[in-house]
Amino acid sequence: MNATIDFADAGDLPAMAGLLGTLFSIEADFKPDREAQLRGLRLILEAPALGQLFVLRAGQEVVGMANALITVSTAQGSRVLLLEDVIVKEAWRGGGLGRKLVEHVCRWAAEQGMTRVTLLADKDNAPALAFYERLGFAPSAMVVRRRPL
């Protein structure tokens, strides 16, 4: 079946929260919390200047998603993208849909004048790291640190 990529709308949020539950169940730093995921998705959906939510659809079913957060790089002097929450349902993996989704988001970012896409992936998720490397994402010398507030 052909898959399409669209901007998400409010009707997509329950399916997207389900995808995030799957993603966060395999990431060491996060735990699934459906209400928190819905709140976060709504915050992005209601403030397009913060970013855009993309959905991958097979027919009417949401089978994948990506979260494209917009920020500014003072090093580059331009807007840049932080790509998060890329996931395709397991039954739909292996057919190039994840590549199609990431490349779509990267093209969109370039069309918006952004000059870089950065992403974070769980250091122990070897399949995801290999996937991103095949798409041209290189390791960074930067190290992520977090401080809860």
Secondary structure, 3 states (H helix, E strand, C coil): CCEEEEECCHHHHHHHHHHHHHHHHHCCCCCCCHHHHHHHHHHHHCCCCCEEEEEEEECCEEEEEEEEEEEEECCCCEEEEEEEEEEECHHHCCCCHHHHHHHHHHHHHHHCCCCCEEECCCCCCHHHHHHHHHCCCCCCCCCCCCCCC
